[in-house]
Amino acid sequence: LLFGESCAVSWPETSHSADMFSRNRTRTSSYQDAARVAAHALKRAKVANYVVQSCYNVDTRDFEDHTFSGIMFDLKVKRDLPLEYIELQKVWVRGYLGPMTVWVTPDTYEKKRSRRSEWKLVHRGNHKPSMQTLSPLELSEPIRLKAGESTGIYIHSGLEGDMGIVYNNRRSRITHEDPHLCIMPGMAHISDEPFSQVGYWGGGSWRWDREFVGRMTYGVKWMLWNPCKNVHARFPPMFKDMIFTMLMCHKRSGSPLNKLPCAVLYYVFNMLPWDWAGQDDIKATITKMEQNTRVETYSNQPLQNLMDCNRARISTGNPTISEGSAFSCHHPR
């Protein structure tokens, strides 16, 4: 039954449950109470009945590499833990800001950077300059993503000039990773017109290998355990070991758990949070996440050489301007 595809659970045909009901037949009120308990135990929820249980703030690293008008990147939800979905509520950025918009698109931003019709506007507002602290952009409609899904996000400032929002050069394969989601590298936009293909000085308006700088506020809705193969498989190894141990105790004739109907035991499992048995088995996952986001210092050496060359040009009166830095000195692409 545990590995069956169906979540339907029938009352176990065991001698102790039959004896229990036979004793209660002479006591109508007790029998009705037991029937109510059984009926309640068989009606297990599939997901938590709260909208969002836990709220998280994710801060990306901030090297203050550049400022300009926008940043476009992907957000991916992981399948490592038994979450039903995450709900993105706010994004936070810093810069001179001004007229700010936030856009989202299903799956990925790739091949959509100039197709406004494929994006949905979820924030519009004027914001005061905030160079030192992150400023929240609250989404008019929270973005809900199930486990394994992804979305493209585009944050844009309509402020004229090159100081709209701060962003980084790409330094690793993944910008930020936690147990629930991954923030991927993306592209910077150097035009104060959303989705424009023409840059601030003419020419192209997009810069590859850039990273979002800021914070994301999101909530998580968790799955609840049920005796279905596809649900049971989503839970951590320690939780699954606990389930097997309890079921083996339940089958043992001398065990106190043997006196409980199987449906009641399933109901108890259904009410336990995913980390009830501990979180030791996700340490390896955390180590892997740290490796994925480790700064690859060698990858930026060519950029550093160009920056040094550009500083020399500036000192000789022949600057090459491409993107602004967070300190108003200009760095080449």
C-alpha atoms as a printed R data frame, in Angstrom:
    type eleno elety resid chain resno       x      y       z
1   ATOM     1    CA   LEU     A     1   0.000  0.000   0.000
2   ATOM     2    CA   LEU     A     2   2.834  2.388   0.830
3   ATOM     3    CA   PHE     A     3   4.202  2.229  -2.693
4   ATOM     4    CA   GLY     A     4   0.857  2.212  -4.467
5   ATOM     5    CA   GLU     A     5  -0.006  5.018  -6.849
6   ATOM     6    CA   SER     A     6  -3.361  5.651  -5.206
7   ATOM     7    CA   CYS     A     7  -3.681  7.618  -1.986
8   ATOM     8    CA   ALA     A     8  -6.905  5.847  -1.039
9   ATOM     9    CA   VAL     A     9  -6.585  3.886   2.206
10  ATOM    10    CA   SER     A    10  -8.943  1.141   3.288
11  ATOM    11    CA   TRP     A    11  -9.482  0.076   6.895
12  ATOM    12    CA   PRO     A    12  -6.932 -2.669   7.675
13  ATOM    13    CA   GLU     A    13  -8.338 -6.183   7.950
14  ATOM    14    CA   THR     A    14  -6.540 -7.249  11.125
15  ATOM    15    CA   SER     A    15  -7.739 -9.259  14.055
16  ATOM    16    CA   HIS     A    16  -7.122 -6.528  16.590
17  ATOM    17    CA   SER     A    17  -9.214 -4.000  14.635
18  ATOM    18    CA   ALA     A    18 -12.033 -6.574  14.264
19  ATOM    19    CA   ASP     A    19 -11.927 -7.259  18.004
20  ATOM    20    CA   MET     A    20 -12.024 -3.569  18.722
21  ATOM    21    CA   PHE     A    21 -15.191 -3.099  16.699
22  ATOM    22    CA   SER     A    22 -16.820 -6.226  18.119
23  ATOM    23    CA   ARG     A    23 -16.352 -4.925  21.650
24  ATOM    24    CA   ASN     A    24 -17.802 -1.585  20.684
25  ATOM    25    CA   ARG     A    25 -20.941 -3.060  19.122
26  ATOM    26    CA   THR     A    26 -22.420 -3.386  22.603
27  ATOM    27    CA   ARG     A    27 -21.652  0.244  23.295
28  ATOM    28    CA   THR     A    28 -23.273  2.314  20.556
29  ATOM    29    CA   SER     A    29 -21.854  5.656  21.579
30  ATOM    30    CA   SER     A    30 -18.289  4.298  21.743
31  ATOM    31    CA   TYR     A    31 -18.704  2.656  18.340
32  ATOM    32    CA   GLN     A    32 -19.867  5.945  16.841
33  ATOM    33    CA   ASP     A    33 -16.880  7.738  18.348
34  ATOM    34    CA   ALA     A    34 -14.502  5.162  16.860
35  ATOM    35    CA   ALA     A    35 -16.204  5.487  13.468
36  ATOM    36    CA   ARG     A    36 -15.782  9.258  13.560
37  ATOM    37    CA   VAL     A    37 -12.089  8.878  14.404
38  ATOM    38    CA   ALA     A    38 -11.638  6.400  11.547
39  ATOM    39    CA   ALA     A    39 -13.438  8.627   9.064
40  ATOM    40    CA   HIS     A    40 -11.326 11.586  10.129
41  ATOM    41    CA   ALA     A    41  -8.101  9.595   9.859
42  ATOM    42    CA   LEU     A    42  -8.949  8.500   6.315
43  ATOM    43    CA   LYS     A    43  -9.379 12.132   5.183
44  ATOM    44    CA   ARG     A    44  -5.764 13.179   5.033
45  ATOM    45    CA   ALA     A    45  -4.743 16.479   3.479
46  ATOM    46    CA   LYS     A    46  -2.338 16.479   0.537
47  ATOM    47    CA   VAL     A    47  -0.826 19.904   1.213
48  ATOM    48    CA   ALA     A    48  -0.697 22.211   4.219
49  ATOM    49    CA   ASN     A    49  -3.893 24.212   4.725
50  ATOM    50    CA   TYR     A    50  -2.061 27.517   5.273
51  ATOM    51    CA   VAL     A    51  -1.286 29.792   2.353
52  ATOM    52    CA   VAL     A    52   2.404 30.141   3.201
53  ATOM    53    CA   GLN     A    53   4.002 28.739   6.325
54  ATOM    54    CA   SER     A    54   7.559 30.064   6.191
55  ATOM    55    CA   CYS     A    55   8.842 33.382   4.875
56  ATOM    56    CA   TYR     A    56  12.429 33.666   3.657
57  ATOM    57    CA   ASN     A    57  14.706 36.526   2.644
58  ATOM    58    CA   VAL     A    58  17.434 35.691   0.127
59  ATOM    59    CA   ASP     A    59  20.304 38.180  -0.186
60  ATOM    60    CA   THR     A    60  22.682 37.824  -3.114
61  ATOM    61    CA   ARG     A    61  26.338 38.858  -2.895
62  ATOM    62    CA   ASP     A    62  27.123 42.458  -3.787
63  ATOM    63    CA   PHE     A    63  30.461 43.428  -5.354
64  ATOM    64    CA   GLU     A    64  29.150 46.779  -6.651
65  ATOM    65    CA   ASP     A    65  30.492 46.075 -10.137
66  ATOM    66    CA   HIS     A    66  28.084 48.115 -12.249
67  ATOM    67    CA   THR     A    67  24.984 50.293 -12.363
68  ATOM    68    CA   PHE     A    68  22.587 50.818 -15.246
69  ATOM    69    CA   SER     A    69  18.944 50.420 -16.219
70  ATOM    70    CA   GLY     A    70  17.993 46.771 -15.767
71  ATOM    71    CA   ILE     A    71  18.798 43.150 -15.084
72  ATOM    72    CA   MET     A    72  17.122 40.044 -16.549
73  ATOM    73    CA   PHE     A    73  17.632 36.542 -15.101
74  ATOM    74    CA   ASP     A    74  15.943 33.224 -14.280
75  ATOM    75    CA   LEU     A    75  14.646 31.946 -10.951
76  ATOM    76    CA   LYS     A    76  14.381 28.150 -10.588
77  ATOM    77    CA   VAL     A    77  12.581 26.189  -7.860
78  ATOM    78    CA   LYS     A    78  14.334 23.025  -6.705
79  ATOM    79    CA   ARG     A    79  12.879 19.565  -6.086
80  ATOM    80    CA   ASP     A    80  15.209 18.500  -3.265
81  ATOM    81    CA   LEU     A    81  12.602 19.076  -0.535
82  ATOM    82    CA   PRO     A    82   8.864 18.258  -0.463
83  ATOM    83    CA   LEU     A    83   7.585 21.751  -1.191
84  ATOM    84    CA   GLU     A    84   4.333 22.245  -3.067
85  ATOM    85    CA   TYR     A    85   5.245 25.698  -4.319
86  ATOM    86    CA   ILE     A    86   7.041 28.914  -3.441
87  ATOM    87    CA   GLU     A    87   5.376 32.310  -3.614
88  ATOM    88    CA   LEU     A    88   7.608 35.250  -4.541
89  ATOM    89    CA   GLN     A    89   6.280 38.389  -2.841
90  ATOM    90    CA   LYS     A    90   8.945 41.097  -3.142
91  ATOM    91    CA   VAL     A    91  12.229 41.867  -4.844
92  ATOM    92    CA   TRP     A    92  14.687 44.349  -3.367
93  ATOM    93    CA   VAL     A    93  17.255 46.405  -5.272
94  ATOM    94    CA   ARG     A    94  19.413 49.467  -4.738
95  ATOM    95    CA   GLY     A    95  20.514 52.359  -6.940
96  ATOM    96    CA   TYR     A    96  19.099 55.721  -7.942
97  ATOM    97    CA   LEU     A    97  15.931 53.771  -8.878
98  ATOM    98    CA   GLY     A    98  13.243 56.235 -10.097
99  ATOM    99    CA   PRO     A    99  10.426 54.779 -12.286
100 ATOM   100    CA   MET     A   100  10.705 51.058 -11.549
101 ATOM   101    CA   THR     A   101   8.982 48.110 -13.222
102 ATOM   102    CA   VAL     A   102   9.191 44.367 -12.603
103 ATOM   103    CA   TRP     A   103   8.190 41.846 -15.272
104 ATOM   104    CA   VAL     A   104   7.918 38.055 -15.278
105 ATOM   105    CA   THR     A   105   7.633 35.414 -17.992
106 ATOM   106    CA   PRO     A   106   7.094 31.627 -17.792
107 ATOM   107    CA   ASP     A   107  10.078 29.261 -17.854
108 ATOM   108    CA   THR     A   108  12.983 31.511 -18.923
109 ATOM   109    CA   TYR     A   109  13.925 34.949 -20.206
110 ATOM   110    CA   GLU     A   110  16.053 33.476 -23.006
111 ATOM   111    CA   LYS     A   111  14.963 34.458 -26.534
112 ATOM   112    CA   LYS     A   112  12.371 36.814 -25.008
113 ATOM   113    CA   ARG     A   113  14.434 39.862 -24.062
114 ATOM   114    CA   SER     A   114  12.834 42.099 -26.724
115 ATOM   115    CA   ARG     A   115   9.356 40.494 -26.797
116 ATOM   116    CA   ARG     A   116   7.322 42.631 -24.408
117 ATOM   117    CA   SER     A   117   4.127 40.707 -25.271
118 ATOM   118    CA   GLU     A   118   5.524 37.565 -23.594
119 ATOM   119    CA   TRP     A   119   6.073 39.331 -20.257
120 ATOM   120    CA   LYS     A   120   3.658 40.238 -17.485
121 ATOM   121    CA   LEU     A   121   4.012 43.470 -15.509
122 ATOM   122    CA   VAL     A   122   3.813 42.796 -11.744
123 ATOM   123    CA   HIS     A   123   5.176 46.061 -10.322
124 ATOM   124    CA   ARG     A   124   5.186 49.697 -11.357
125 ATOM   125    CA   GLY     A   125   6.103 52.645  -9.147
126 ATOM   126    CA   ASN     A   126   8.399 55.584  -8.506
127 ATOM   127    CA   HIS     A   127  11.060 55.009  -5.880
128 ATOM   128    CA   LYS     A   128  13.429 57.356  -4.116
129 ATOM   129    CA   PRO     A   129  17.177 56.918  -4.599
130 ATOM   130    CA   SER     A   130  18.623 54.260  -2.310
131 ATOM   131    CA   MET     A   131  22.289 53.628  -3.063
132 ATOM   132    CA   GLN     A   132  23.293 52.215   0.325
133 ATOM   133    CA   THR     A   133  20.272 50.142   1.361
134 ATOM   134    CA   LEU     A   134  17.988 47.784  -0.533
135 ATOM   135    CA   SER     A   135  14.564 49.142  -1.463
136 ATOM   136    CA   PRO     A   136  11.547 46.763  -1.699
137 ATOM   137    CA   LEU     A   137   9.505 46.394  -4.877
138 ATOM   138    CA   GLU     A   138   6.292 44.675  -3.805
139 ATOM   139    CA   LEU     A   139   4.659 42.570  -6.494
140 ATOM   140    CA   SER     A   140   1.018 43.332  -7.290
141 ATOM   141    CA   GLU     A   141   0.469 39.610  -7.864
142 ATOM   142    CA   PRO     A   142   2.733 37.107  -6.047
143 ATOM   143    CA   ILE     A   143   4.559 34.737  -8.389
144 ATOM   144    CA   ARG     A   144   3.722 31.124  -7.544
145 ATOM   145    CA   LEU     A   145   6.111 28.423  -8.763
146 ATOM   146    CA   LYS     A   146   5.775 24.693  -8.152
147 ATOM   147    CA   ALA     A   147   8.737 22.416  -7.490
148 ATOM   148    CA   GLY     A   148  10.799 22.086 -10.661
149 ATOM   149    CA   GLU     A   149   9.337 25.193 -12.333
150 ATOM   150    CA   SER     A   150  11.177 28.362 -13.299
151 ATOM   151    CA   THR     A   151  10.418 31.919 -14.353
152 ATOM   152    CA   GLY     A   152  12.241 34.780 -16.038
153 ATOM   153    CA   ILE     A   153  12.426 38.045 -14.084
154 ATOM   154    CA   TYR     A   154  13.184 41.492 -15.507
155 ATOM   155    CA   ILE     A   155  13.790 44.434 -13.158
156 ATOM   156    CA   HIS     A   156  14.037 47.806 -14.911
157 ATOM   157    CA   SER     A   157  14.606 51.445 -14.006
158 ATOM   158    CA   GLY     A   158  13.302 54.120 -16.366
159 ATOM   159    CA   LEU     A   159  15.663 56.691 -14.876
160 ATOM   160    CA   GLU     A   160  17.689 58.486 -17.542
161 ATOM   161    CA   GLY     A   161  21.414 57.833 -17.211
162 ATOM   162    CA   ASP     A   162  23.448 54.897 -16.011
163 ATOM   163    CA   MET     A   163  22.766 54.809 -12.259
164 ATOM   164    CA   GLY     A   164  19.368 53.073 -12.130
165 ATOM   165    CA   ILE     A   165  20.164 49.806 -10.319
166 ATOM   166    CA   VAL     A   166  23.275 47.983  -9.116
167 ATOM   167    CA   TYR     A   167  24.296 44.592 -10.514
168 ATOM   168    CA   ASN     A   168  27.381 42.351 -10.630
169 ATOM   169    CA   ASN     A   169  29.595 40.655 -13.141
170 ATOM   170    CA   ARG     A   170  28.981 36.932 -13.322
171 ATOM   171    CA   ARG     A   171  31.272 35.096 -10.919
172 ATOM   172    CA   SER     A   172  29.909 31.553 -10.768
173 ATOM   173    CA   ARG     A   173  27.576 29.096 -12.445
174 ATOM   174    CA   ILE     A   174  24.770 30.012 -10.035
175 ATOM   175    CA   THR     A   175  24.285 33.493  -8.553
176 ATOM   176    CA   HIS     A   176  22.626 32.262  -5.358
177 ATOM   177    CA   GLU     A   177  21.292 28.920  -4.146
178 ATOM   178    CA   ASP     A   178  19.424 27.859  -1.021
179 ATOM   179    CA   PRO     A   179  17.499 24.642  -0.203
180 ATOM   180    CA   HIS     A   180  14.442 25.925  -2.088
181 ATOM   181    CA   LEU     A   181  15.548 27.854  -5.185
182 ATOM   182    CA   CYS     A   182  18.364 28.954  -7.490
183 ATOM   183    CA   ILE     A   183  18.955 32.463  -8.844
184 ATOM   184    CA   MET     A   184  20.770 32.196 -12.156
185 ATOM   185    CA   PRO     A   185  23.080 34.668 -13.942
186 ATOM   186    CA   GLY     A   186  21.505 36.775 -16.650
187 ATOM   187    CA   MET     A   187  21.866 39.914 -18.761
188 ATOM   188    CA   ALA     A   188  22.088 43.619 -17.978
189 ATOM   189    CA   HIS     A   189  20.084 46.221 -19.897
190 ATOM   190    CA   ILE     A   190  21.617 49.628 -20.687
191 ATOM   191    CA   SER     A   191  18.535 51.444 -21.961
192 ATOM   192    CA   ASP     A   192  16.005 53.466 -19.966
193 ATOM   193    CA   GLU     A   193  13.257 52.140 -22.271
194 ATOM   194    CA   PRO     A   194  12.051 48.638 -21.217
195 ATOM   195    CA   PHE     A   195  12.908 45.900 -23.743
196 ATOM   196    CA   SER     A   196  14.621 48.381 -26.077
197 ATOM   197    CA   GLN     A   197  17.256 46.930 -28.408
198 ATOM   198    CA   VAL     A   198  19.106 50.255 -28.682
199 ATOM   199    CA   GLY     A   199  21.631 51.041 -25.950
200 ATOM   200    CA   TYR     A   200  22.169 54.304 -24.100
201 ATOM   201    CA   TRP     A   201  24.941 55.336 -26.515
202 ATOM   202    CA   GLY     A   202  23.482 53.516 -29.520
203 ATOM   203    CA   GLY     A   203  24.406 50.013 -30.572
204 ATOM   204    CA   GLY     A   204  23.278 46.960 -28.635
205 ATOM   205    CA   SER     A   205  21.532 47.358 -25.283
206 ATOM   206    CA   TRP     A   206  22.258 44.001 -23.600
207 ATOM   207    CA   ARG     A   207  25.305 42.815 -21.686
208 ATOM   208    CA   TRP     A   208  25.881 39.091 -21.076
209 ATOM   209    CA   ASP     A   209  27.185 37.415 -17.922
210 ATOM   210    CA   ARG     A   210  25.701 39.713 -15.300
211 ATOM   211    CA   GLU     A   211  24.178 38.885 -11.885
212 ATOM   212    CA   PHE     A   212  21.246 40.225  -9.923
213 ATOM   213    CA   VAL     A   213  22.184 42.177  -6.779
214 ATOM   214    CA   GLY     A   214  19.531 42.448  -4.096
215 ATOM   215    CA   ARG     A   215  17.083 40.419  -2.082
216 ATOM   216    CA   MET     A   216  14.017 38.257  -2.676
217 ATOM   217    CA   THR     A   217  11.231 37.687  -0.181
218 ATOM   218    CA   TYR     A   218   9.250 34.499  -0.692
219 ATOM   219    CA   GLY     A   219   7.128 31.991   1.188
220 ATOM   220    CA   VAL     A   220   6.920 28.207   0.996
221 ATOM   221    CA   LYS     A   221   3.922 25.880   1.088
222 ATOM   222    CA   TRP     A   222   4.921 22.348   2.035
223 ATOM   223    CA   MET     A   223   3.555 18.999   0.926
224 ATOM   224    CA   LEU     A   224   2.118 16.641   3.529
225 ATOM   225    CA   TRP     A   225   3.115 13.001   3.590
226 ATOM   226    CA   ASN     A   226   0.745 10.450   2.072
227 ATOM   227    CA   PRO     A   227   1.209  6.746   1.225
228 ATOM   228    CA   CYS     A   228   1.679  7.453  -2.479
229 ATOM   229    CA   LYS     A   229   4.854  6.508  -4.298
230 ATOM   230    CA   ASN     A   230   5.308  9.908  -5.948
231 ATOM   231    CA   VAL     A   231   4.715 11.754  -2.646
232 ATOM   232    CA   HIS     A   232   6.758  9.469  -0.382
233 ATOM   233    CA   ALA     A   233   9.740  9.775  -2.755
234 ATOM   234    CA   ARG     A   234   9.849 13.568  -2.310
235 ATOM   235    CA   PHE     A   235  10.670 13.364   1.420
236 ATOM   236    CA   PRO     A   236  14.231 13.265   2.823
237 ATOM   237    CA   PRO     A   237  15.882  9.877   3.546
238 ATOM   238    CA   MET     A   238  15.712 10.337   7.329
239 ATOM   239    CA   PHE     A   239  11.957 10.959   7.158
240 ATOM   240    CA   LYS     A   240  11.425  7.890   4.942
241 ATOM   241    CA   ASP     A   241  13.514  5.751   7.312
242 ATOM   242    CA   MET     A   242  11.329  6.916  10.171
243 ATOM   243    CA   ILE     A   243   8.188  5.885   8.272
244 ATOM   244    CA   PHE     A   244   9.561  2.384   7.571
245 ATOM   245    CA   THR     A   245  10.642  1.945  11.194
246 ATOM   246    CA   MET     A   246   7.226  2.939  12.516
247 ATOM   247    CA   LEU     A   247   5.467  0.625  10.053
248 ATOM   248    CA   MET     A   248   7.691 -2.301  11.065
249 ATOM   249    CA   CYS     A   249   6.854 -1.608  14.721
250 ATOM   250    CA   HIS     A   250   3.188 -1.489  13.772
251 ATOM   251    CA   LYS     A   251   3.385 -4.995  12.244
252 ATOM   252    CA   ARG     A   252   5.064 -6.482  15.322
253 ATOM   253    CA   SER     A   253   2.459 -8.240  17.470
254 ATOM   254    CA   GLY     A   254   3.984 -7.193  20.808
255 ATOM   255    CA   SER     A   255   4.316 -3.527  19.904
256 ATOM   256    CA   PRO     A   256   1.928 -0.920  21.383
257 ATOM   257    CA   LEU     A   257   1.626  0.514  17.850
258 ATOM   258    CA   ASN     A   258   0.116 -2.806  16.766
259 ATOM   259    CA   LYS     A   259  -3.080 -1.829  18.544
260 ATOM   260    CA   LEU     A   260  -3.586  1.198  16.306
261 ATOM   261    CA   PRO     A   261  -5.400  0.943  12.984
262 ATOM   262    CA   CYS     A   262  -3.045  1.591  10.079
263 ATOM   263    CA   ALA     A   263  -5.141  4.550   8.932
264 ATOM   264    CA   VAL     A   264  -4.568  6.314  12.251
265 ATOM   265    CA   LEU     A   265  -0.819  5.806  11.938
266 ATOM   266    CA   TYR     A   266  -0.924  7.268   8.420
267 ATOM   267    CA   TYR     A   267  -2.849 10.238   9.767
268 ATOM   268    CA   VAL     A   268  -0.094 10.900  12.321
269 ATOM   269    CA   PHE     A   269   2.570 10.736   9.595
270 ATOM   270    CA   ASN     A   270   0.497 13.141   7.505
271 ATOM   271    CA   MET     A   271   0.643 15.770  10.245
272 ATOM   272    CA   LEU     A   272   4.437 15.709  10.677
273 ATOM   273    CA   PRO     A   273   6.599 18.408   9.028
274 ATOM   274    CA   TRP     A   274   9.161 17.192   6.507
275 ATOM   275    CA   ASP     A   275  12.099 17.765   8.889
276 ATOM   276    CA   TRP     A   276  10.563 16.002  11.909
277 ATOM   277    CA   ALA     A   277  13.161 13.214  11.724
278 ATOM   278    CA   GLY     A   278  16.065 15.682  11.444
279 ATOM   279    CA   GLN     A   279  17.987 17.510   8.762
280 ATOM   280    CA   ASP     A   280  21.380 15.776   8.866
281 ATOM   281    CA   ASP     A   281  20.853 14.237   5.429
282 ATOM   282    CA   ILE     A   282  20.721 17.627   3.688
283 ATOM   283    CA   LYS     A   283  24.239 18.641   4.778
284 ATOM   284    CA   ALA     A   284  25.639 17.162   1.576
285 ATOM   285    CA   THR     A   285  23.138 19.236  -0.399
286 ATOM   286    CA   ILE     A   286  24.264 22.402   1.384
287 ATOM   287    CA   THR     A   287  27.905 21.587   0.610
288 ATOM   288    CA   LYS     A   288  27.014 21.176  -3.060
289 ATOM   289    CA   MET     A   289  25.215 24.525  -3.034
290 ATOM   290    CA   GLU     A   290  28.313 26.227  -1.645
291 ATOM   291    CA   GLN     A   291  30.364 24.719  -4.464
292 ATOM   292    CA   ASN     A   292  27.873 25.893  -7.099
293 ATOM   293    CA   THR     A   293  28.033 29.519  -5.907
294 ATOM   294    CA   ARG     A   294  31.762 29.628  -5.176
295 ATOM   295    CA   VAL     A   295  33.411 32.645  -6.766
296 ATOM   296    CA   GLU     A   296  35.446 31.672  -9.816
297 ATOM   297    CA   THR     A   297  38.194 34.262  -9.535
298 ATOM   298    CA   TYR     A   298  39.935 33.154 -12.703
299 ATOM   299    CA   SER     A   299  36.885 33.821 -14.870
300 ATOM   300    CA   ASN     A   300  37.069 37.577 -14.310
301 ATOM   301    CA   GLN     A   301  40.752 38.055 -15.066
302 ATOM   302    CA   PRO     A   302  40.139 39.222 -18.665
303 ATOM   303    CA   LEU     A   303  37.608 41.744 -17.337
304 ATOM   304    CA   GLN     A   304  40.072 42.936 -14.708
305 ATOM   305    CA   ASN     A   305  42.688 43.465 -17.406
306 ATOM   306    CA   LEU     A   306  40.213 45.536 -19.428
307 ATOM   307    CA   MET     A   307  39.347 47.587 -16.331
308 ATOM   308    CA   ASP     A   308  43.011 48.324 -15.709
309 ATOM   309    CA   CYS     A   309  43.420 49.300 -19.347
310 ATOM   310    CA   ASN     A   310  40.363 51.546 -19.140
311 ATOM   311    CA   ARG     A   311  41.704 53.334 -16.057
312 ATOM   312    CA   ALA     A   312  44.862 54.045 -18.037
313 ATOM   313    CA   ARG     A   313  42.767 55.518 -20.873
314 ATOM   314    CA   ILE     A   314  40.851 57.692 -18.413
315 ATOM   315    CA   SER     A   315  44.091 58.986 -16.926
316 ATOM   316    CA   THR     A   316  45.309 59.944 -20.416
317 ATOM   317    CA   GLY     A   317  42.028 61.654 -21.323
318 ATOM   318    CA   ASN     A   318  40.713 58.939 -23.678
319 ATOM   319    CA   PRO     A   319  38.032 57.066 -21.722
320 ATOM   320    CA   THR     A   320  36.010 54.169 -23.092
321 ATOM   321    CA   ILE     A   321  32.558 54.147 -21.547
322 ATOM   322    CA   SER     A   322  30.306 51.080 -21.536
323 ATOM   323    CA   GLU     A   323  28.654 50.484 -18.151
324 ATOM   324    CA   GLY     A   324  28.635 52.514 -14.955
325 ATOM   325    CA   SER     A   325  29.958 51.162 -11.695
326 ATOM   326    CA   ALA     A   326  28.275 51.594  -8.346
327 ATOM   327    CA   PHE     A   327  30.823 54.308  -7.563
328 ATOM   328    CA   SER     A   328  30.218 56.280 -10.782
329 ATOM   329    CA   CYS     A   329  33.493 55.233 -12.431
330 ATOM   330    CA   HIS     A   330  32.890 53.583 -15.781
331 ATOM   331    CA   HIS     A   331  33.928 50.034 -16.571
332 ATOM   332    CA   PRO     A   332  34.186 48.473 -20.035
333 ATOM   333    CA   ARG     A   333  32.173 45.443 -21.002
